[in-house]
Amino acid sequence: MQYIGYGSLKERAAAEIRAAIVRGDLEPGTPIKDVELAEKLGLSRTPVREALATLTDEGLVETKPHAYTRVTALEAEPVRDALVVVQSMHALAIGIAVPKMPAEDIAAMRAANKAFKKALDANDAVAALAADDEFHAVAVHRCDNFAIAATIDRFTPLVRRAEHSRFSSPDGRHSVTQHQQIIEACEKGDPTLAATLVDANWNTLEDEL
């Protein structure tokens, strides 16, 4: 029997609730009741409550004691603030990563972009998000900077709904070409160009705000 620790249950609850918010299954302003969520997820209330605390820190859930817990409104200003940080960190990451990128990283980026295109062609925004994450994660991993990775992890959840919206529309398909240009800059060993292209790629989310 595989032991599933409390932390894993909390992370599972947070991941499932986060995904429901990003997909729009839980719309902005939707009241959230931990008892109902716990029952739906097949968990006790404790990991669900802790998961909601995590999502509150991420800006996806808001709580007023003894009044309400609900999905936050999709407001442009806080999302834009988070996007500026995420965008800058990804550009910084690839600038650091390019000089030490092996051929395996380039291959991984190509594979992720191929999966990204396939997901967009199938109108699967969730799979497109996952593939886009894999694409950008290559540089984040290679740059090997814990502060960059931690900052990206901290602020990315707040821009997820904008990403999902973009990848649900035809405009999201432009990212396939942008990804390819980033790959080519990495192959050339040009960190400045790669960082500029990554910055431009993330900047397209401004259209969703």
C-alpha positions in Angstrom: 0.0 0.0 0.0 1.4 3.4 -0.9 1.3 5.9 1.9 -0.1 9.3 1.0 0.9 12.0 3.5 -1.1 15.0 4.6 1.1 17.3 2.6 0.3 15.3 -0.6 -3.4 15.5 0.2 -3.2 19.3 0.6 -1.3 19.6 -2.6 -3.7 17.4 -4.5 -6.7 19.5 -3.2 -4.9 22.7 -4.2 -4.1 21.4 -7.6 -7.7 20.3 -8.3 -9.3 23.4 -7.0 -6.7 25.6 -8.8 -7.4 23.8 -12.1 -11.2 24.2 -11.7 -10.7 28.0 -11.2 -8.4 28.3 -14.2 -10.8 26.3 -16.4 -13.7 28.5 -15.3 -15.6 25.6 -13.7 -15.4 27.8 -10.6 -16.2 31.2 -11.9 -15.1 34.5 -10.4 -17.2 35.3 -7.3 -18.3 31.7 -6.8 -18.8 30.9 -3.1 -16.6 28.1 -1.9 -17.6 25.8 1.0 -14.9 23.5 2.3 -17.4 20.8 3.4 -18.8 20.5 -0.2 -15.3 20.6 -1.7 -14.0 17.9 0.7 -16.9 15.7 -0.2 -16.4 16.2 -3.9 -12.7 15.5 -3.7 -13.1 12.6 -1.3 -10.9 14.2 1.3 -11.3 15.4 4.9 -11.9 19.1 5.5 -8.3 19.7 6.9 -6.3 19.4 3.7 -9.1 21.3 1.8 -8.9 24.2 4.2 -5.1 24.2 3.9 -5.4 24.1 0.1 -7.8 27.1 0.2 -5.2 29.0 2.4 -2.6 28.3 -0.3 -4.9 29.5 -3.1 -5.7 32.6 -1.0 -1.9 33.4 -0.9 -1.8 32.9 -4.7 -4.7 35.4 -5.2 -7.2 32.9 -6.6 -9.4 32.8 -3.5 -10.4 35.5 -1.1 -11.7 35.0 2.4 -13.5 37.2 5.0 -13.7 35.5 8.3 -17.3 34.5 9.3 -18.5 36.0 6.0 -17.4 34.3 2.8 -14.8 32.3 0.9 -15.0 32.8 -2.8 -13.1 32.8 -6.1 -11.5 36.2 -6.7 -12.7 38.4 -9.5 -10.5 38.4 -12.5 -9.2 42.0 -12.2 -6.6 43.3 -14.6 -4.4 45.2 -12.3 -3.2 42.4 -9.9 -2.9 40.0 -12.8 -0.8 42.6 -14.7 1.4 43.1 -11.7 2.0 39.3 -11.4 2.6 39.1 -15.2 5.3 41.7 -15.1 7.2 39.6 -12.5 6.7 36.3 -14.2 7.6 37.7 -17.6 10.8 39.2 -16.2 11.8 36.0 -14.4 11.4 33.9 -17.5 13.4 36.3 -19.6 16.1 36.3 -16.9 16.1 32.5 -16.7 16.6 31.9 -20.4 19.3 34.6 -20.5 21.3 32.7 -17.8 20.4 29.2 -19.3 21.4 29.7 -22.9 25.2 29.7 -22.5 25.0 26.3 -20.8 22.2 24.6 -22.7 23.0 21.1 -24.0 21.4 19.6 -27.1 19.0 17.7 -24.9 17.5 20.9 -23.7 16.8 22.1 -27.3 15.3 18.7 -28.0 13.0 19.0 -25.0 11.9 22.4 -26.0 11.1 21.2 -29.5 9.1 18.3 -28.1 7.2 20.6 -25.7 6.3 23.0 -28.6 5.1 20.0 -30.7 2.9 18.9 -27.9 1.7 22.5 -27.4 0.7 22.8 -31.1 -1.1 19.5 -30.9 -3.1 20.6 -27.9 -4.0 23.9 -29.5 -5.1 22.1 -32.7 -7.3 20.0 -30.5 -8.7 23.0 -28.7 -7.4 21.6 -25.5 -6.4 24.6 -23.4 -5.5 22.6 -20.4 -3.1 20.4 -22.3 -1.7 23.5 -24.0 -1.0 25.1 -20.6 0.8 22.0 -19.5 2.9 21.9 -22.7 3.7 25.6 -22.4 4.9 25.0 -18.9 7.2 22.2 -20.1 8.6 24.5 -22.8 9.5 27.3 -20.4 10.5 25.0 -17.6 13.6 23.8 -19.6 15.3 27.2 -19.2 14.1 27.7 -15.6 15.7 24.3 -14.7 18.9 24.9 -16.6 19.5 28.4 -15.1 19.6 26.6 -11.7 18.6 29.7 -9.7 16.3 28.9 -6.8 15.1 32.5 -6.4 14.0 32.7 -10.0 12.1 29.4 -9.8 10.5 30.3 -6.4 9.3 33.7 -7.8 7.8 32.1 -10.9 6.0 29.5 -8.7 4.7 32.2 -6.4 3.2 34.5 -9.0 2.3 32.2 -12.0 -1.0 31.0 -10.5 -2.4 34.6 -10.7 -1.9 34.7 -14.5 -3.2 31.2 -15.2 -6.7 32.3 -16.1 -5.3 34.8 -18.6 -3.2 32.0 -20.1 -6.2 29.6 -20.3 -8.2 32.3 -22.0 -5.5 33.0 -24.6 -4.9 29.3 -25.3 -8.7 28.9 -25.8 -8.6 31.4 -28.6 -7.1 31.4 -32.1 -4.6 34.1 -31.0 -2.9 31.5 -28.8 -1.6 29.8 -31.9 0.9 32.6 -32.5 2.9 31.2 -29.5 3.9 28.2 -31.5 5.9 30.4 -33.9 7.3 32.4 -31.0 8.4 29.3 -29.3 10.2 28.2 -32.5 12.0 31.5 -32.7 13.1 31.1 -29.1 14.4 27.6 -29.8 16.4 29.0 -32.8 17.9 31.7 -30.6 19.0 29.1 -28.1 20.5 27.0 -30.8 22.5 30.0 -32.0 23.7 30.6 -28.4 22.3 34.1 -28.3 21.1 34.8 -24.7 20.1 38.4 -25.4 17.9 37.5 -28.4 16.4 34.5 -26.5 15.5 36.7 -23.5 14.0 39.4 -25.8 11.8 36.7 -27.5 10.7 35.2 -24.2 9.8 38.6 -22.9 7.7 39.2 -26.1 6.1 35.8 -25.8 4.8 36.5 -22.3 3.8 40.0 -23.2 1.1 38.6 -25.4 -0.9 37.9 -22.3 -1.5 41.6 -22.0 -4.1 41.2 -24.7 -6.2 39.1 -22.3 -6.3 41.9 -19.7 
